[in-house]
Amino acid sequence: MDFQKVKNVRLYESIIEQIKTMVDKGEMQPGDKFPSERELMEKLGVSRAVLREAFRVLESRGLVESKPGGGRYLRRVEGFQLQQSTSMDLERFALVDVVEAREIVEVKVARLAAERATDQELENLLAFDEEFHGNRSNLADYREKDRDLAFHMALAEMAHNFMLREMVSFMLALTRDLREKAILDYDDWIMLCEQHSDIVRAIVERNADDAAQKMSLHLEKLRRDILKGKIQ
């Protein structure tokens, strides 16, 4: 018998899952307004604090938007026409926003890493590249353990700018919360990870322009892969 570990689900997480289920069933669509806090508190049987925490998380993930004095709405996806949106669709389009921000920040990070990384950091980066990017069979483990995010975080550390590091850390956390791995096709994900080696080579050679270009191409491909199959 295959038992699974029991997870301690917080109340606000249960609310988030209920909202996602409603979207998947077509009971809510982008642009729909949520009931008032009082009504939701009564229906869900939770406190105002729990309800607000659920919406805080949903807003931070780009799935819900608040209008001052106008209530909360399931985020409308501008520029995309879908007959019916699923919760995965909403996460997909929120991810596009995250990648757009990552392009602004991480291209600069790659440039700074090439300029500022210590010799020891470059040596560690090369070892990381040889262990995971050079062997396709290792990439399954790489994917499962979020080593993709660890790679990007390592570059942020090598830029030696605490604010850029914090910004990258925040965006990578959102990437994980928005289930990037579930949205990307496995083969696309593998190809993206293989591009890491191109970035590594440019950084190790301390070619800042090439490192920035390779990172830009990498994140551009990520954005295209996320949107694959969706009508623009």
C-alpha positions in Angstrom: 0.0 0.0 0.0 1.4 3.4 -1.1 0.8 5.8 1.8 1.7 9.5 1.4 3.0 11.8 4.1 0.3 13.8 5.7 0.6 17.5 5.1 -0.3 20.2 7.6 -2.5 22.4 5.4 -3.1 25.9 6.8 -6.5 27.4 6.6 -5.5 30.1 4.1 -4.1 27.4 1.8 -7.4 25.6 1.9 -9.1 28.8 0.7 -6.6 29.2 -2.1 -7.3 25.6 -3.3 -11.0 26.2 -3.2 -10.7 29.3 -5.4 -8.5 27.4 -7.8 -11.1 24.6 -8.0 -13.9 27.1 -8.7 -11.8 28.5 -11.6 -11.2 25.0 -13.0 -14.9 24.2 -12.8 -15.8 27.4 -14.7 -17.5 28.9 -11.6 -15.2 31.9 -11.7 -13.5 33.6 -14.7 -11.0 36.4 -15.0 -12.6 39.7 -14.2 -15.2 38.2 -11.8 -15.6 40.0 -8.5 -15.3 38.1 -5.2 -18.1 38.5 -2.6 -17.5 40.8 0.3 -15.2 39.9 3.2 -18.1 39.4 5.5 -19.9 37.1 3.1 -16.8 35.1 2.5 -16.0 34.8 6.2 -19.5 33.4 6.8 -19.4 31.0 3.9 -15.9 29.7 4.6 -16.1 29.8 8.4 -12.8 31.6 8.9 -11.6 34.7 10.5 -10.9 38.0 8.7 -7.2 37.5 9.3 -7.2 34.0 7.6 -9.2 35.3 4.7 -6.9 38.3 4.2 -3.8 36.1 4.3 -5.3 34.0 1.5 -5.9 37.0 -0.6 -2.5 38.4 0.2 -0.9 35.3 -1.2 -3.1 35.3 -4.2 -2.3 38.9 -4.9 1.4 38.3 -4.5 1.2 35.6 -7.1 -0.6 37.8 -9.5 -3.8 35.8 -9.5 -6.1 38.3 -7.7 -6.1 42.1 -7.9 -7.7 44.6 -5.5 -9.2 47.9 -6.5 -9.3 50.5 -3.8 -12.9 50.8 -2.7 -14.0 48.4 -5.4 -13.3 45.0 -3.9 -11.2 42.0 -5.1 -11.3 40.5 -8.6 -9.9 37.4 -10.2 -7.2 38.9 -12.3 -8.1 39.7 -15.9 -5.4 38.6 -18.4 -4.8 41.5 -20.7 -4.0 40.7 -24.4 -5.2 37.0 -24.2 -8.6 35.7 -25.2 -9.5 32.3 -23.8 -13.0 30.8 -23.9 -12.4 29.4 -20.4 -9.5 29.9 -18.1 -8.2 27.3 -15.7 -6.2 28.1 -12.5 -3.1 26.8 -14.5 -3.8 29.4 -17.2 -3.9 32.2 -14.6 -0.6 30.9 -13.1 0.9 30.7 -16.6 0.1 34.3 -17.4 1.3 35.5 -14.0 4.6 33.6 -14.7 5.0 35.7 -17.9 5.0 38.8 -15.7 7.6 37.3 -13.4 9.8 36.3 -16.4 9.5 39.9 -17.8 10.8 41.2 -14.5 13.5 38.6 -14.4 14.7 39.7 -17.8 15.2 43.2 -16.5 17.0 42.0 -13.4 18.9 38.8 -14.3 20.4 40.1 -17.5 22.2 42.7 -15.3 23.0 40.0 -12.7 24.7 37.9 -15.4 26.8 40.8 -16.5 27.8 41.7 -12.9 28.6 38.0 -12.2 31.1 37.9 -15.1 32.7 41.1 -13.8 32.7 40.5 -10.0 32.7 36.7 -9.3 35.7 35.5 -7.3 37.9 32.8 -8.7 36.5 30.4 -6.1 32.9 31.2 -7.2 33.9 30.6 -10.8 35.4 27.2 -9.9 32.3 26.3 -8.0 30.1 27.3 -10.9 32.1 25.2 -13.3 31.9 22.2 -11.0 28.1 22.7 -10.8 27.9 22.9 -14.6 29.9 19.7 -15.1 27.8 17.8 -12.6 24.4 18.6 -13.8 24.3 20.4 -17.2 26.8 18.0 -18.9 24.7 14.9 -18.3 21.1 14.7 -19.5 20.4 11.8 -17.1 21.2 14.0 -14.1 18.7 16.7 -15.3 15.7 14.7 -14.0 17.2 15.0 -10.5 18.1 18.6 -11.3 14.5 19.3 -12.1 13.0 17.5 -9.1 15.2 19.2 -6.6 14.8 22.8 -8.0 18.5 23.0 -8.9 17.4 25.3 -11.8 16.4 27.9 -9.2 19.6 27.2 -7.3 21.6 27.9 -10.4 20.0 31.3 -10.9 20.3 32.1 -7.2 24.0 31.3 -7.3 24.5 33.8 -10.1 22.7 36.4 -8.0 25.1 35.8 -5.2 28.1 36.2 -7.6 26.8 39.6 -8.6 27.7 40.8 -5.1 24.8 43.2 -4.8 22.5 42.5 -1.8 19.5 44.2 -3.4 19.7 42.3 -6.7 20.1 39.1 -4.6 16.9 39.8 -2.7 15.0 40.6 -5.8 16.1 37.4 -7.6 15.2 35.4 -4.5 11.7 36.9 -4.4 11.1 36.2 -8.1 12.4 32.7 -7.9 10.1 32.0 -4.9 7.2 33.2 -7.1 8.3 31.0 -9.9 8.1 28.0 -7.6 4.8 29.0 -6.2 3.3 29.4 -9.7 4.3 25.8 -10.5 6.6 26.6 -13.4 7.7 23.0 -13.6 4.1 21.8 -14.0 3.5 24.4 -16.8 6.6 23.7 -18.9 6.8 20.6 -21.1 9.6 18.4 -19.9 11.6 18.6 -23.1 11.3 22.4 -23.1 12.5 22.4 -19.5 15.5 20.2 -20.4 16.5 22.5 -23.3 16.3 25.5 -21.0 18.5 23.9 -18.4 21.0 23.0 -21.1 21.3 26.7 -22.0 22.7 27.2 -18.5 26.1 25.9 -19.8 26.2 28.8 -22.4 25.7 31.3 -19.6 28.4 29.6 -17.4 31.0 29.7 -20.2 30.5 33.4 -20.7 30.7 34.1 -17.0 33.8 32.0 -16.5 35.5 33.7 -19.5 34.5 37.0 -17.8 32.7 38.1 -21.0 30.1 40.4 -19.5 28.4 41.3 -22.8 28.1 37.6 -23.8 26.8 36.6 -20.4 24.1 39.3 -20.6 23.1 38.2 -24.1 23.0 34.5 -23.2 20.8 35.2 -20.2 18.5 37.4 -22.3 18.1 34.6 -24.8 17.5 32.1 -22.1 14.7 34.0 -20.4 13.2 34.9 -23.8 12.9 31.2 -24.6 11.4 30.6 -21.1 8.7 33.2 -21.8 7.9 31.6 -25.2 7.8 28.1 -23.7 5.4 29.2 -21.0 3.0 30.6 -23.5 3.3 27.7 -26.0 -0.1 26.7 -27.2 -1.9 29.7 -25.9 -3.7 32.3 -28.1 -2.1 35.7 -28.0 
